[in-house]
Amino acid sequence: MALYLEASKVAAHLATKGADPDKWRDRFFELYWGELGFVESQYKPTERDKSIEELMVSVCHANGFPECQSDAPGAAAKTDALTLARQAAAKTDALTLARQGRDVR
């Protein structure tokens, strides 16, 4: 929950062009390529809503950040960081299910 609140705070600072934009941009990308990948979901409350992942991509594009593009410099390393976060989350979920005695296949 704290990461979602932080992502919302960072997005608000970027949207309002508040003080120290480089700080907020840096934190946005730390969340974008790292921590949120661990907790983000494809869940949409309704079909019209966007997932957390889609909203982060929208914020990235709305701010004109070139880092959002798959062909941006360093994109492979960033994609690997995101994949790491997602796989760590999947492993954590599997371990939790195993501890509960539930089938993880």
Secondary structure, 3 states (H helix, E strand, C coil): CHHHHHHHHHHHHHHCCCCCHHHHHHHHHHHHHHHHHHHCCCCCCCCCCCCHHHHHHHHHHHCCCHHHCCCCCCHHHHHHHHHHHHHHHHHHHHHHHHHCCCCCC
